[in-house]
Amino acid sequence: MEEKKLKDLLEVLNSMKDLELLLAEFYKAVGANWNDEAEFFERLQFEEIKHSKNIDTLIDMVSKNPDFLQWGGASVKLQLIQSLHG
Protein backbone atom coordinates (compact mmCIF):
# COMPACT_ATOMS: atom_id res chain seq x y z
CA MET A 1 0.00 0.00 0.00
CA GLU A 2 1.25 3.47 -0.81
CA GLU A 3 2.58 5.39 2.18
CA LYS A 4 -0.01 8.18 1.82
CA LYS A 5 -2.89 5.69 1.61
CA LEU A 6 -1.57 3.90 4.68
CA LYS A 7 -1.26 7.16 6.60
CA ASP A 8 -4.79 8.18 5.57
CA LEU A 9 -6.20 4.79 6.50
CA LEU A 10 -4.55 4.83 9.92
CA GLU A 11 -5.85 8.35 10.49
CA VAL A 12 -9.40 7.24 9.64
CA LEU A 13 -9.12 4.17 11.87
CA ASN A 14 -7.85 6.28 14.77
CA SER A 15 -10.73 8.71 14.26
CA MET A 16 -13.16 5.79 14.29
CA LYS A 17 -11.63 4.56 17.54
CA ASP A 18 -11.93 8.03 19.08
CA LEU A 19 -15.58 8.18 18.06
CA GLU A 20 -16.29 4.80 19.67
CA LEU A 21 -14.71 5.99 22.92
CA LEU A 22 -16.69 9.25 22.81
CA LEU A 23 -19.88 7.25 22.36
CA ALA A 24 -18.90 5.10 25.34
CA GLU A 25 -18.50 8.23 27.46
CA PHE A 26 -21.84 9.53 26.21
CA TYR A 27 -23.62 6.30 27.18
CA LYS A 28 -21.91 6.37 30.56
CA ALA A 29 -23.16 9.91 31.20
CA VAL A 30 -26.68 9.10 30.04
CA GLY A 31 -26.80 6.00 32.23
CA ALA A 32 -25.64 7.98 35.24
CA ASN A 33 -28.53 10.38 34.78
CA TRP A 34 -31.16 7.85 33.76
CA ASN A 35 -31.16 5.41 36.65
CA ASP A 36 -34.08 3.32 35.39
CA GLU A 37 -32.15 2.51 32.22
CA ALA A 38 -28.61 2.51 33.65
CA GLU A 39 -28.02 -1.18 32.88
CA PHE A 40 -29.01 -0.72 29.24
CA PHE A 41 -26.66 2.24 28.79
CA GLU A 42 -23.86 0.43 30.59
CA ARG A 43 -24.16 -2.42 28.06
CA LEU A 44 -23.99 0.12 25.24
CA GLN A 45 -20.95 1.71 26.84
CA PHE A 46 -19.11 -1.60 26.99
CA GLU A 47 -20.06 -2.42 23.39
CA GLU A 48 -18.47 0.82 22.25
CA ILE A 49 -15.33 0.04 24.24
CA LYS A 50 -15.25 -3.39 22.60
CA HIS A 51 -15.56 -1.74 19.18
CA SER A 52 -12.62 0.54 19.98
CA LYS A 53 -10.52 -2.51 20.90
CA ASN A 54 -11.49 -4.18 17.62
CA ILE A 55 -10.29 -1.07 15.80
CA ASP A 56 -7.04 -1.20 17.79
CA THR A 57 -6.58 -4.75 16.55
CA LEU A 58 -7.20 -3.64 13.00
CA ILE A 59 -4.75 -0.73 13.37
CA ASP A 60 -2.12 -3.17 14.62
CA MET A 61 -2.78 -5.58 11.74
CA VAL A 62 -2.58 -2.86 9.11
CA SER A 63 0.53 -1.33 10.70
CA LYS A 64 2.34 -4.68 10.70
CA ASN A 65 1.23 -5.60 7.19
CA PRO A 66 0.05 -2.63 5.12
CA ASP A 67 -0.91 -4.93 2.26
CA PHE A 68 -3.33 -6.75 4.56
CA LEU A 69 -6.10 -4.64 3.05
CA GLN A 70 -6.33 -4.68 -0.69
CA TRP A 71 -8.65 -1.91 -1.80
CA GLY A 72 -11.85 -2.84 -3.56
CA GLY A 73 -14.23 -5.73 -3.76
CA ALA A 74 -15.81 -8.05 -1.25
CA SER A 75 -12.48 -9.62 -0.33
CA VAL A 76 -11.68 -6.64 1.92
CA LYS A 77 -14.96 -7.02 3.78
CA LEU A 78 -14.49 -10.76 4.14
CA GLN A 79 -10.93 -10.36 5.44
CA LEU A 80 -12.07 -7.80 8.00
CA ILE A 81 -14.96 -9.94 9.21
CA GLN A 82 -12.78 -13.03 9.51
CA SER A 83 -10.03 -11.13 11.31
CA LEU A 84 -12.24 -9.35 13.80
CA HIS A 85 -14.40 -12.36 14.62
CA GLY A 86 -11.62 -14.91 14.76
N, C-alpha and C positions, 0 to 999 in steps of 0.2 A: 504494500500500500504506500502511496506517495506520502511523504512526510507531512505536507499540509493537510491532506485528508485525514491522516492519523491524528494530528493535533486537533483538527476540527471535531472529529468523532469523540475524542477524549473530553474535549470541552463540553460537548453536548451531553455525554454520559455523566459528567460531573454535575452539570446543571440539573439533569434528571434526578440524580441522587439528592442534591440540595432541595429540590422540590418535594421529594418523598419525605425528607426529614422535616420540612416546614409543615407539610400536611400532618405528620405525626404530632408536632407541637400544637397545631390547631385542634386536632381531635382531643389531645390531652386537656387543653384549655376548655373546650366545650364540655367535656366529661366532668371537669371539676365544677362547672357551673350548672350542670344539668344532672343532678344527683340521681333522678329516676332512671336515667339512661346511661349512667356512668360506665357500666359494664360493656355496653354496646360500643361506646366511643373508645374505651380502652382496647377492645379487640381491633378496632380500626387503626388505632395508634400503633399497635404491634404489627399489624399487616404492613403499614407504611415503612416501619423500621426494617421489616423483612425484605421489602422491595428494595430499600436502599442497600442492604447487604448483597442482594442479588446483583445489583448494578455494580457494587464494588468487585464482585467476582468477575463480572464481564469486563470491567476496566482492567483488572489484573490479567485476564486472558488475552485481551487485545494488546495490552502493553508488552506481554511476553512474546506474542506471535501476531504482529500486525496483519498478516495475511489470513488470520483466522476468519475474518469476515471478508467474503468476496461480494462486492456490491452487485445487487440485482438478483431477481428471481426468487423463487420459493426456497432455494437451498439455504439462503441466509436465515430465513425464518425458522426452518427446520433445525439448523445448527444451533440457533439460539435456544429454541425450546428444549432440545436434547441436552444442551449444556447446563441450562438453568434448572432443569427438573431431574437431572441425573440419569 
